[in-house]
Amino acid sequence: MTAPFNFSAGPAMLPGAVLARAQEELRSWRGSGISVMEISHRDPAFMQMAAKAEQDLRELMAVPDNYQVLFMHGGGRGQFSAVPQNIAGQNDTVDYLNGGIWSDFAIREAQKYVARVNVVGGLIDTPQGRAIAPVTDWQLRDDAAYFHYCPNETVDGIALHTIPEQVQAPLVADMSSSILSEPLDVKRFGIIYAGAQKNIGPSGFAIAIVRDDLLGRAQTTASTVMDYTVQAKERSMYNTPNTWAWYLSGLVFEWLKEQGGVAAMGEVNQRKADLLYQTIDSSEFYRNPVHPDYRSKMNVPFLLADDSLDADFLRQAEQQGLLGLKGHRYVGGMRASIYNAMPLAGVEQLVEFMRDFEQKHA
Ligand SMILES: *Cc1c(COP(=O)(O)O)cnc(C)c1O
């Protein structure tokens, strides 16, 4: 049997070459006779590897020097509480765009740490499908300590493809499911964060890219492991980091550089998304509920016209090695997550299966 294609939303597919290398090095990292998981994070070899991973990520994303790159605990949701605790006071107001399910979770978490979470706007229904309210309709507050949004809503399959211009407050973006998927102008942001398990590496790990002027503002009650200023000073080793995740993420960064970096990834990702959406749009059998301008290039939800065929679809897909296509439990239907590690060939095989299934059942 050929290797399956894994469309899981997260934890998600990792590049085969990265897994092969991790396997090769597992029992004896750099000839040490022990694994990378079994050595001190203060060991010079580990510190060198960790620094290289950071450097590679900086290169890949062209992170300016006035930003810290932090390797954090607690995945994406850990950052939902880290952000308000780090850069807003308990009496402050903060702005949030509610563009989908993950934004909604972030809003509810922020409410614990600040006086007021102002929701500036959110999802709207249009004749062409679900969309995000235009920026001109957003109710922004002049006194907001920051503005938070999620450019790619993993569950809803909705994306904001332009960085909002009108916002004066520091921009904070949850890029858990879109980081490294295309070129990005980092300097437009105050903070970019991402749980690692979609486009980077293992779960429970997160990257936070924090502009220097936002350091030193943490609430006095903030959790120390989540304190950006402490972690920046300690090079993300205030406490023991997730050494395995750091190592594996470093392998993914090396792999990305070999692929030609985020510009090359962006082109392939666009082709993958186009192929899948074209297949959906050209059929009466499949449907995507999102306005064309707001469609995610990473997570493509789709519904069958007859949902009694859902179980059959998933079973037959699995038999053909197309895994992880079940939609999120909140929205049902199907979802194909096509992050960096998913090759074009995987999407080609998926659309072939979809056309086949349609022919048999339409
Ligand atoms: C998956 C995801 C999260 C949550 O990540 P965890 O690591 O499970 O906490 C947050 N935001 C977005 C956009 C996600 O896709």
The ligand as an SDF file (V2000), in Angstrom:
LIG
                    3D

 15 15  0  0  0  0  0  0  0  0999 V2000
   -6.0420   24.6150   16.4590 C   0  0  0  0  0  0  0  0  0  0  0  0
   -6.2000   26.0600   16.6960 C   0  0  0  0  0  0  0  0  0  0  0  0
   -6.1210   26.6070   17.9820 C   0  0  0  0  0  0  0  0  0  0  0  0
   -5.9800   25.7690   19.2180 C   0  0  0  0  0  0  0  0  0  0  0  0
   -4.7760   25.1220   19.3010 O   0  0  0  0  0  0  0  0  0  0  0  0
   -4.4520   24.1920   20.5570 P   0  0  0  0  0  0  0  0  0  0  0  0
   -3.0160   23.9250   20.3650 O   0  0  0  0  0  0  0  0  0  0  0  0
   -5.3380   23.0000   20.4800 O   0  0  0  0  0  0  0  0  0  0  0  0
   -4.7150   24.9930   21.7770 O   0  0  0  0  0  0  0  0  0  0  0  0
   -6.2400   27.9750   18.1100 C   0  0  0  0  0  0  0  0  0  0  0  0
   -6.4340   28.7690   17.0510 N   0  0  0  0  0  0  0  0  0  0  0  0
   -6.5140   28.2720   15.7930 C   0  0  0  0  0  0  0  0  0  0  0  0
   -6.7130   29.1960   14.6630 C   0  0  0  0  0  0  0  0  0  0  0  0
   -6.3990   26.9090   15.5880 C   0  0  0  0  0  0  0  0  0  0  0  0
   -6.4720   26.4220   14.3490 O   0  0  0  0  0  0  0  0  0  0  0  0
  1  2  1  0
  2  3  1  0
  2 14  2  0
  3  4  1  0
  3 10  2  0
  4  5  1  0
  5  6  1  0
  6  7  2  0
  6  8  1  0
  6  9  1  0
 10 11  1  0
 11 12  2  0
 12 13  1  0
 12 14  1  0
 14 15  1  0
M  END
$$$$
